[in-house]
Amino acid sequence: MIICENLLFSHGAEVHNYKSSEYIFREEGTPKHYLQIKSGKVKLSSFLEDGKEFIHGIPFDGHCFAETYLFHDRKYAVNAIAVTNCEIIKLEKQKLIELLLKKPELILNLYSYTAERMHYRYLTSASFSFKDPITKLNLIMNHLKTLFGFEDRFSFLIPYTRQQLASLTGMRIETVIRAIKKMEKQDIIKIDNSKIYI
């Protein structure tokens, strides 16, 4: 977790429950709270003109999201939607600022987390320059594996569905399915009970 839950609660945070597919916030909404996931998965996404969804990330238990919006006056540029039933810890913006001023070491935690996400964004945005779907998927899957500290071959379970991988890479789901089959034949990944391991 980014900030200790007990510390958040002692400064006035509350848990809010969201059902799968429920919006936590929408594009153009005004940021008012620090948001940290107690349990569940959230997708940060945008809808393109053709109605297609582009997923920027899928944070889960212990992760915070959209925290950078609390440090300027811009409105959200993305939607946050519960992928599963979620418990979200919410702390008012001003109370978070007060907490950070009391405990400045927490700023380093937040900054480190944001830096890791920026690294991921740079990697994934680079993947859009690749035409080959296998290269795109391999880049994202290997980044996730490294991020979670897995090294052994086929030791990491990819936490995304094929549809989510398509939305993360800007590819069609049919393209992702074909690429995953090729990756399995090339022994890049292992499929076990439709789950993907790298």
GIDABEL-V386754 format. One record per pair of residues at least 24 apart in sequence whose C-alpha atoms are under 10 Angstrom apart, sorted by sequence separation. I is the first residue (numbers start at 0). J is the second residue. If there is no record, write none. Layout:
i:I j:J
i:I j:J
This chain:
i:17 j:41
i:35 j:59
i:36 j:60
i:37 j:61
i:38 j:62
i:53 j:77
i:54 j:78
i:57 j:81
i:58 j:82
i:59 j:83
i:63 j:87
i:68 j:92
i:69 j:93
i:118 j:142
i:119 j:143
i:140 j:164
i:35 j:60
i:36 j:61
i:37 j:62
i:54 j:79
i:57 j:82
i:60 j:85
i:62 j:87
i:63 j:88
i:139 j:164
i:7 j:33
i:35 j:61
i:36 j:62
i:37 j:63
i:59 j:85
i:60 j:86
i:61 j:87
i:63 j:89
i:66 j:92
i:69 j:95
i:70 j:96
i:35 j:62
i:36 j:63
i:60 j:87
i:61 j:88
i:69 j:96
i:119 j:146
i:7 j:35
i:34 j:62
i:35 j:63
i:36 j:64
i:136 j:164
i:139 j:167
i:34 j:63
i:35 j:64
i:135 j:164
i:136 j:165
i:139 j:168
i:33 j:63
i:34 j:64
i:35 j:65
i:4 j:35
i:33 j:64
i:34 j:65
i:35 j:66
i:45 j:76
i:46 j:77
i:115 j:146
i:136 j:167
i:3 j:35
i:4 j:36
i:33 j:65
i:34 j:66
i:44 j:76
i:45 j:77
i:46 j:78
i:135 j:167
i:136 j:168
i:156 j:188
i:161 j:193
i:2 j:35
i:4 j:37
i:32 j:65
i:33 j:66
i:43 j:76
i:44 j:77
i:45 j:78
i:132 j:165
i:135 j:168
i:153 j:186
i:155 j:188
i:156 j:189
i:160 j:193
i:161 j:194
i:1 j:35
i:32 j:66
i:33 j:67
i:43 j:77
i:44 j:78
i:45 j:79
i:135 j:169
i:136 j:170
i:153 j:187
i:154 j:188
i:155 j:189
i:156 j:190
i:160 j:194
i:161 j:195
i:0 j:35
i:1 j:36
i:30 j:65
i:31 j:66
i:33 j:68
i:42 j:77
i:43 j:78
i:44 j:79
i:135 j:170
i:152 j:187
i:153 j:188
i:154 j:189
i:156 j:191
i:159 j:194
i:160 j:195
i:0 j:36
i:30 j:66
i:32 j:68
i:33 j:69
i:42 j:78
i:43 j:79
i:44 j:80
i:132 j:168
i:152 j:188
i:153 j:189
i:158 j:194
i:159 j:195
i:0 j:37
i:30 j:67
i:31 j:68
i:32 j:69
i:41 j:78
i:42 j:79
i:43 j:80
i:132 j:169
i:152 j:189
i:153 j:190
i:157 j:194
i:158 j:195
i:30 j:68
i:31 j:69
i:41 j:79
i:42 j:80
i:43 j:81
i:132 j:170
i:156 j:194
i:157 j:195
i:158 j:196
i:29 j:68
i:30 j:69
i:41 j:80
i:42 j:81
i:43 j:82
i:132 j:171
i:136 j:175
i:156 j:195
i:157 j:196
i:29 j:69
i:30 j:70
i:40 j:80
i:41 j:81
i:42 j:82
i:135 j:175
i:155 j:195
i:156 j:196
i:157 j:197
i:30 j:71
i:40 j:81
i:41 j:82
i:42 j:83
i:127 j:168
i:133 j:174
i:137 j:178
i:155 j:196
i:156 j:197
i:30 j:72
i:39 j:81
i:40 j:82
i:41 j:83
i:67 j:109
i:126 j:168
i:127 j:169
i:132 j:174
i:133 j:175
i:136 j:178
i:137 j:179
i:153 j:195
i:154 j:196
i:155 j:197
i:29 j:72
i:30 j:73
i:31 j:74
i:39 j:82
i:40 j:83
i:41 j:84
i:66 j:109
i:67 j:110
i:124 j:167
i:126 j:169
i:127 j:170
i:132 j:175
i:135 j:178
i:136 j:179
i:153 j:196
i:154 j:197
i:29 j:73
i:30 j:74
i:39 j:83
i:40 j:84
i:41 j:85
i:123 j:167
i:124 j:168
i:133 j:177
i:134 j:178
i:152 j:196
i:153 j:197
i:28 j:73
i:29 j:74
i:30 j:75
i:38 j:83
i:39 j:84
i:40 j:85
i:123 j:168
i:132 j:177
i:133 j:178
i:137 j:182
i:152 j:197
i:27 j:73
i:28 j:74
i:29 j:75
i:38 j:84
i:39 j:85
i:40 j:86
i:41 j:87
i:63 j:109
i:67 j:113
i:132 j:178
i:133 j:179
i:136 j:182
i:151 j:197
i:27 j:74
i:28 j:75
i:38 j:85
i:39 j:86
i:40 j:87
i:66 j:113
i:131 j:178
i:132 j:179
i:133 j:180
i:150 j:197
i:26 j:74
i:27 j:75
i:28 j:76
i:37 j:85
i:38 j:86
i:39 j:87
i:64 j:112
i:65 j:113
i:133 j:181
i:134 j:182
i:140 j:188
i:149 j:197
i:25 j:74
i:26 j:75
i:27 j:76
i:28 j:77
i:36 j:85
i:37 j:86
i:38 j:87
i:63 j:112
i:64 j:113
i:133 j:182
i:25 j:75
i:26 j:76
i:27 j:77
i:28 j:78
i:36 j:86
i:37 j:87
i:38 j:88
i:62 j:112
i:63 j:113
i:132 j:182
i:137 j:187
i:24 j:75
i:25 j:76
i:26 j:77
i:27 j:78
i:35 j:86
i:36 j:87
i:37 j:88
i:137 j:188
i:25 j:77
i:26 j:78
i:35 j:87
i:36 j:88
i:37 j:89
i:144 j:196
i:24 j:77
i:25 j:78
i:26 j:79
i:34 j:87
i:35 j:88
i:36 j:89
i:144 j:197
i:24 j:78
i:25 j:79
i:33 j:87
i:34 j:88
i:35 j:89
i:133 j:187
i:143 j:197
i:23 j:78
i:24 j:79
i:25 j:80
i:33 j:88
i:34 j:89
i:35 j:90
i:140 j:195
i:22 j:78
i:23 j:79
i:24 j:80
i:32 j:88
i:33 j:89
i:34 j:90
i:140 j:196
i:141 j:197
i:4 j:61
i:22 j:79
i:23 j:80
i:24 j:81
i:32 j:89
i:33 j:90
i:34 j:91
i:140 j:197
i:3 j:61
i:21 j:79
i:22 j:80
i:23 j:81
i:31 j:89
i:32 j:90
i:33 j:91
i:34 j:92
i:0 j:59
i:2 j:61
i:20 j:79
i:21 j:80
i:22 j:81
i:31 j:90
i:32 j:91
i:33 j:92
i:0 j:60
i:1 j:61
i:2 j:62
i:20 j:80
i:21 j:81
i:22 j:82
i:31 j:91
i:32 j:92
i:33 j:93
i:56 j:116
i:137 j:197
i:0 j:61
i:1 j:62
i:2 j:63
i:19 j:80
i:20 j:81
i:21 j:82
i:30 j:91
i:31 j:92
i:32 j:93
i:33 j:94
i:0 j:62
i:1 j:63
i:18 j:80
i:19 j:81
i:20 j:82
i:21 j:83
i:23 j:85
i:30 j:92
i:31 j:93
i:32 j:94
i:33 j:95
i:0 j:63
i:17 j:80
i:18 j:81
i:19 j:82
i:20 j:83
i:21 j:84
i:32 j:95
i:33 j:96
i:56 j:119
i:17 j:81
i:18 j:82
i:19 j:83
i:20 j:84
i:21 j:85
i:23 j:87
i:56 j:120
i:16 j:81
i:17 j:82
i:18 j:83
i:19 j:84
i:55 j:120
i:17 j:83
i:18 j:84
i:19 j:85
i:17 j:84
i:18 j:85
i:16 j:84
i:17 j:85
i:18 j:86
i:55 j:123
i:16 j:85
i:17 j:86
i:15 j:85
i:16 j:86
i:17 j:87
i:14 j:85
i:15 j:86
i:16 j:87
i:14 j:86
i:15 j:87
i:16 j:88
i:13 j:86
i:14 j:87
i:15 j:88
i:13 j:87
i:14 j:88
i:15 j:89
i:12 j:87
i:13 j:88
i:14 j:89
i:12 j:88
i:13 j:89
i:14 j:90
i:12 j:89
i:13 j:90
i:11 j:89
i:12 j:90
i:13 j:91
i:11 j:90
i:12 j:91
i:8 j:88
i:10 j:90
i:11 j:91
i:7 j:88
i:8 j:89
i:10 j:91
i:7 j:89
i:8 j:90
i:12 j:94
i:7 j:90
i:11 j:94
i:12 j:95
i:4 j:88
i:10 j:94
i:11 j:95
i:10 j:95
i:7 j:94
i:10 j:97
i:7 j:95
i:10 j:98
i:7 j:98
i:6 j:98
i:59 j:158
i:57 j:158
i:3 j:105
i:57 j:159
i:2 j:105
i:1 j:105
i:2 j:106
i:2 j:108
i:57 j:163
i:1 j:108
i:2 j:109
i:56 j:163
i:0 j:108
i:1 j:109
i:54 j:163
i:1 j:111
i:53 j:163
i:54 j:164
i:56 j:166
i:57 j:167
i:1 j:112
i:52 j:163
i:54 j:165
i:55 j:166
i:56 j:167
i:0 j:112
i:53 j:165
i:54 j:166
i:55 j:167
i:52 j:165
i:53 j:166
i:54 j:167
i:55 j:168
i:52 j:166
i:53 j:167
i:54 j:168
i:51 j:166
i:52 j:167
i:53 j:168
i:54 j:169
i:53 j:169
i:52 j:169
i:53 j:170
i:51 j:169
i:51 j:171
i:42 j:163
i:44 j:166
i:44 j:167
